């Protein structure tokens, strides 16, 4: 038989699609809601639900995903809402002994119902995820294997029906719990003991309690370690290869000295944890002062340099004296300081800290949007004058047309739809905003429609708040100019957390003073610090933020480790310029 889903009928009494892909691991996902305002004493709501589309995606570092179809009413599942609002979840292994609890937790219940309590499961809690000290994620205590996961992203796939729409949620595994009794004498996870259950087609399940082993032909230890999912073993194979293999591997490395001891210098300008940079037996780590005009002579043979807020003199000295340098890992979103010092990207690999600032910049952008919509800045102005801003309190029109007074139902356009936009968008959606993207190329990114710049005029005319997250280069200089400011409705706000050069500040000042737009909230400027006496300080309805959105890299150690492995393996580095 042959049929085309959505086009032709299969003419079977039951749909065969899910029965073709079997067995499927069960994503028994536990989450917690965000802490309610005023807590304590208010408590978050815990959730537990099984998903039949779940799998691991990678092992170095480990990522998993689960897919959640929309509810019959067309809403996101509670699990997805919780993950996107808290940034974390836990996967619990579904087993034969827990099968009835798994099934009972699949029931669709009101958001405020705790499935753990409803089905009678004892909890324990996550301990290594963000915010766990105040709001940890509940875990199924009796489940023998559990993954503590940080949220990475959501890919929203459109459906042919209301329930067909699906949120594909990806998370990074930050912690693994394995019950001691579930391990064999050889140190392997024993499925004969854990008895995992998996989904088949229709209403059918299968229990796994028997395995057989097959090893692919050949003796490539690195490939075998990769099939096992052993990242550390894969790395050790490259470091201790046989002479024949070493010859092949050496051609992939940036230098033959990478096979011997390698020296990496890391900055003391932020609290890096050297203990997290592990798995490299011959790597030596050395701290250095980024503000010193020199570097110790015993470190002039360093092959790798991590930079963060280095002084110009420090980087200039590094250019002149670190003659063995092969790779620079900047923790800044852009490597302008490294390039300005004179490093040649054709001779030294330079990688940026893109991604390390996504959450902090997104949070700042959200704060500026809320400030603009709820007019906190105006309330503060009245407070400093000793006046009561009565016109901002009491009964107010709800979502009055031609105003930007709330994010709910607000039309937010993000210009420059990269990683920061992807971090910001879930928060905007949770508050009820409608989000569109603008970028050089159109498409769908994380479930958001992104328009090409050929649609810019049309999109700006239908925008209540424009968030700019453009990079700073010649192609984006004065991207928001007088003409384009004129496309915006006169109540629209402009928020810039990208680069100051992307806005024509003179045109913006005129638009503010002439009430052509509602206001602007700027974190970046063409000249920084903004010179004293600059006219923007006194501009109408302007919120000025002193380049404060980023400045605190998150996950620096993980990025360094990832690029170290790629550097030593001769692979393309992440965020290479």
N, C-alpha and C positions, 0 to 999 in steps of 0.2 A: 504494500500500500504506500501511497504518497499523498501528503496534503501540505498546504501552505497556511500556517497559522494566521488567522485573521482574514484570510482570503478564500480558502476553500474548506469544506467540512471533512473531518476525518471519518464520519459515519460510524463511530464506535459508541457504545453506550456510556463509556467513561473516557475522559480526556487522557491520552497516554503520555503527555509531555513530561510531567514530573516523574513518571514511572521509568522514563528512559535514563534519567540521570540519578543513579542509585549506587550505593547508599550515600545519603547526604548527611554530614555531621550536623548536629543540632546546636544552634547558637542559643544557649540558655543564658540570657543576658539580664543582669541585675543592674539597676541604676538608682540614683537618688535625685530628687528634685532640687532646685536651687533653694538656698535658705530663704524663707519668707521674710519680708521686711519686718523689723522689730524683734527678730529672734536673737537670743532666747527671750521669752519662753516658747515661741512658736517653733515647731519642728518640721524638718523636710519630710516628704512623702516618699516611701520606698516602693520600688517596682520590680517585678520579675516576670519575664515572658520568654517563651521559646520561639526561635525562628528557624525554619527549615532550610534557609539558604545562608549558610555560614561556612567559612573556610579560612585557613591561613594563606597569606599572600607572599610572605618572604620570611627569611630567617635571620638576616644580618643587615639591619636589626629586624626583629620579628614584628610583623604586622598581621592583623586579622581583619575580616570584614563580615558584616551581616547585612542582609537586605530585608527591609520592612515595607510591605505594601501598605498603602493608605487604608484608613478605616472605611467602612461602607458609606460614611457621611462625607468622605473626601478629606479627612484631616490626617496630619502626621500621627503616627503611633506615639503613645506616652513615652516609650523607650527612647525614640529618636529625639523627642522634645527635651527629655532629661539630659541625654548625652550632649546635645548641642548647647544647652544652657550651662552645664557644669563642666564640660570638657573631659568626661571620664565615664568608664563603665567596667563591669567585670563579666568575663565569660566563665560559666560553671559547667563542668562536664556532666552531661545527662547520662545516667546509668540505669541498668536494669532494676536495681533496688529502689531507685527514685522515680521510676517510670510513671507511677500514678500521680506524683507531685508535679512532674513535668507536664503531664496532660492537663491537670487541674489548673495550672498556672497559665495555660493558653486561653482561658476564658477571658473575653473582653469585659472588663469591669470599669466602673467610674474611676477617674484619675485619683481621687482621694482614697481609694481602697488599696491597702498594702497586701500584695499577693502573698508575701511570706506568712503573714498572719492568717490570711484567708485559707491557705492550703495547709497550714500547720508546719512550717519549716523554721528551724532554728537558724539564727544569723551569726555570722562573725563579720569583721569589717576590714576593708582595705587599709593599707598603711603607707603606701609609697606614691600615692597620686596627689596632684595639686589640691590643696584645701582639705586634705584628709583630717587635719587636726580639729577642724570644726564640723565638717560634713563628709564623713567617709562613705564609701559605697558598701551597701550590704552584700554579703556573699553567702551562698548556701553552705552551711558548715559541714554537712555530711557529704558534699561532693568531693571526690578525691583529688580533683585537679581544677585549679582556678587560675585565670589570667587577670591581673590588674592592668587595665588599658587606659592610655590617654587618648583623647579624641584627636584624630588627624583631619578628617574632612568628610563631607557628604556629597555624593554624586546622585543627583535626582534624575531618574529616568522617567520620561513621560509614558503614560499607559493608554491603552485603547478603551479603557473604562475607568470609572472612578477608583475602584480598587486596584486597577492595573498599574497606577502610578506607584513607583517604588523609590525609597530612599536607601541608597547603598552607603552604609556607614563604615568608615575605615578607622581603625585604632592601632596604636603602637603598644606592644606588650612591654610594660614597665616592670612587672613582677610576676613570678610564677610560683604557685603553691602546689606541691605534690605530697600527698599523704605517704608517710614512710611505708605503710603496709602495702601500698600499691606498687612497690618496686620489687623486682626479682633479685635473686642473689647476685646476678651479673651486673646489677645497677641499671636495668632497663625498666621502663614503665610496662607493667604486665597487664595486658587487656583481659587476660583470663581472670584476673582479680577485679579489675574495675568494671568490666562488662559494659562498655559504652553502648548506648542505643543510637540508632540513626534512622532518618526518614527514608521511606521508599515512596512509591506512588500511592495515590488514593488515600486511604486511612491507615496504611500499613507501615509498620516499623520493622527493624531488624536489630538483633542483639549481636554484638561482636565479641566472641570469646575464643577465637582460634585464628592463628596467623601462619603463614609460611614465608620463607625468605628466598629472595633471588638477588644475586649480585651481578651487575652488568659485566660483560667480558672486558678484559683489559686491566691494567694495573695503575691507572692514573689516580693516585691517592687524593689529589685535590678534588677531582670530580666525585670520587666516592665520598669524601668528607662533605661535599656540597649536597649530595643526595641524602646523606644522613641529616643534614641541617646543622653541621658543627662548624660555626664560624671560626672559632679559635683553632681547631684542627686544620681547617683550610689554610689559615695564615701560616701555621707552623710548617705545613708541607712546603709552602713556597720558600720558607727560610732554611729548610733542611733537605732540600731536594737532592737527588742523585746527580752526579756530574753531568750526565746527558740531559737531564731535565733542567738543571741549573742554567745550562747554556741557552736553552729556549726561553726560560723565564727572564734571564738577564737582559735579553734583547727587548723585553717589555718594560723594564724598569727605567727610571730616568737616569740612574747612574749605578755603576757597579758597586759603589760604596754603600748603597742602600741595603746591600746584602749583609754588610758588617754593621758595626755600631753606628747608630744614627743619633744626632743631637738635635733636640728641639728646644727653642727658647720660648717661654711663655710669659705674658705680662703680669705684673703685680697690681695693675690698675683696676682689676676686678677680681672677685673672689672665685677664681677657678679652683676646682678640686682635682689635683693631680691623680688622686686615687681612682678617679673615673676614667683616666686615660690608660687603660690596661690592655693586656693581650699582645704586647709587643716586647718580647724578651730582650732584644738588644737595643731598645730605645732608651735614651736617657733624657730626662726633663730638667730644665734649668730656668729658674725665674730671673727676670731682669727688670730694671727700672726704666719705664717708658719715657720718663722726663729727664733722664740723665743725657748729657750731650755725647756720651761715649758708651761703649759696651766693653765688658772685661775682655782682655786679650785672649784668655783661655777659652773664650766662646766664639772666637772668630772663625772656627771651623764648622759652625752650625750649618745644617742642611735645611732646617725648617724654622720659620719664625712666625709666631702668632702675634698680631698687633691689635692694640686697642687704645685709643687716645694718645698715641705716641706724639712726642714733640717733633717739630720739623728737624731740629738738630739731631735728634736721636735717629730718625729715619735716614737722614743724609749720611750720618756716620755709618749706618748699616750698609748703605749702598757702596760706600767706599772701602769697607773692611771685611764684610762677610762674603768672601770670594767663593766659598763652597755652597752658597745658598741656592737651593733648587726650588723651594716652594714657600710662599707667604700666605698664611691664612689670616686675612683681615676679619675682625668680628664686626666691623661696620657694614651697613647695608651697601655702601659704595666705597671703592678703594681710592678715592680721590687723593687722600693724603699720601698713600703709598706711591701712586703714579707721579704725583707732584715732586716727590723726593728724588725721582730719577730712576726708579726700578723699571727695567725693560721687560714687559710681559712676554716678549718673544724668547727671552733667555731664562726667566724665572716664572714658574707657574704662580699665578696670583688668583686666589679665590676669596670671595666676599662672604659676609655674614648674612646674606639674604635669607630671610626666614626666622632669624633670631629675634627680630623686633616686631614681628607680625602682631602678636597679641597685645603688646604694650601700645603700639601705634593705633591699633584698632580701638582699644579701650579709650585712648585719648580722643580719637575722632568721635566716638560715641558721646563722650562727655561734652565736647564742643557742640554737637548737634542738640543734645538735651539742653545745654545752656542757652542756645539760640532759640529753640522752640519754646521753652518755659520762661525765658527772659530773666534768668538769674542775674545776668550782668546788670540789667536795669534795676532790679531789686537792690543790688549792692550799691549802685550809684545813689539811690534814694536813701539808703541806710547811712552812707557817709555824709549826706546832707542833713541828716536828722529828720527826714521826712518819711511819711507813711505812703507807700505806693498803692493806694487803694484801688486804682484802676486795674491793677494786676491781680487783685484778690476777689473773693466773693463769687457770685454767679458769673460764668463766662460762656460765650457761644461755643458749642461743641463742633469742632472741625469745620469752622466757617469757611466757605469757599473764598479763595483768594487770600488765604492766610497760611502761615507756618507756625502753628501753636502746639502741635503734638506730632509725635512720630507715627501714631496710629493713622493708617490710611494715607500717610504722607508719601509723595512720589520722590524717592531718593535715587539720584543718579550717581554712580561711582565711575569717575573718569580715570582710567588706569586700573584695569581689573586683574591684579596679580594676587600674590599671597596675602597681603594685608587686607585687600578687599574681601577675600574668601574668609578671613577671620572675622571681619566686621559684619558681613552679611547675616549670619545666623542671629546675631543680637538685634539687628534691625528688623528682621522677619519676626522674631519673638515679640517685639513691641508693636507689630502690626503694620510695619511700613511695606510699601511696594518698592522693590529694588530692581533697577536696570543697570547695565554696565555699558561703558564706552571704552573702546580700545582700537588699536590699529586694525585688528581683524575681528570679524564677527563670529559668533558661535554660542554654544551653551556651556557655561562653566559652573560647576557645582550647582547645577539646577537653575542658574540665573541666565536669562537671555542677555547676551552682550552684543551691542550694535557696533558696526564699524563707524569710523569717523565721517563717512559719507552721510550718515544719518544724524550728525551732530546737531544741526539746526532744529530738526524736528524733535529730537529728544529734549534739548534744552528748553524748548518752548513749553514742554509738559513736565517741568521739574520744579519741585518745591524746595529741595535742598540738593546742592551739587557738592559732592565730596571729591576732591582732587588728590590723587595719589600717583602723580606722574613722575617719572625719573627726570633727572636734570641733565639734559643734553641739548645739542643744537636743535634737534627736531621738535623739542617741547618748549623752547623759549617763547614766552608770551603766548602760549597756546590759548589762554583765556585773555583775549584782547578786547578792545572797545566794541568791535562788531559782535563778537560772541556774547559779551556781557549783555548786549542789547536783545539777544534772543530770550534771555531769562525773564520770567514774569516779575513784576515789580515787588512781589512779596518774597521772592526766592532768596535763600541764603547760600553763600559760598563758603565751604570749609576746605582748607588746604593743609594737608599733613604730608605732602610729597616733597616738592622742591620749590623754593621761592621764585626761581626764574620762570616757572610755568605761568605766572600771572603778571600782566602788565599793571604794575602798582599805580601808575598815574591814572590809567583808565579806571581801575577799581575805585580809587579815591573819588573820581568824578561821579561814578555811578552811585556811590554811597551818599555823597553830598547832595546829589540831585534826586535822591529817592527812586532811582531807577531799579534798585534791588532792595531786598529787605535788610540785608546785613551781610557781614563776613566774619569768619573766625579763622585766623591765620596762625599757624605754628611755625611757618618758615617764611623767609624773606630774601629778597635779592641780595641785600647786604646784611650780614649778621656780625655782631649785634646791630640791631636797627639803630642808626645814629640818633643821638639826643637831638630833639627839636624836629625830627622827621614828622611830616604832616599826618602820617598814619596814626600817630599817637592820639591825635585829637579828632580822628574821623568819626562820623556819625555811625552808630550801630556796628562798631568794630570791636571784636574780642581779640586781644593780642596775647599770644602764648609764646614764650621765649625758646622755641625749638626744644620743647619738653616732651614730645610724644614718645620718642625712642629713648636711647641713652642707657638702656639696661638689658643687654643681651640675655636671652633665655635659651638654654640648651646648647651652650657653647661647647661643652665637653663632648657631647654626642656628635656635633658637627666635626670637631677635630678628629675624633676617633674614626668616623666614617671616611673622612678624606685621607687619614693616615693609611687605612687599609687599601684605599684605591691608589694612593701614591705608591705604596710598596708593591702593589699588584700590577702597576703599569696601566691602570684604568683611567678613564676620563674622570676628573675630579668634579665634585658638586660645586656649583656656583663659580666655575672658572670664567675668567673674563677673556 
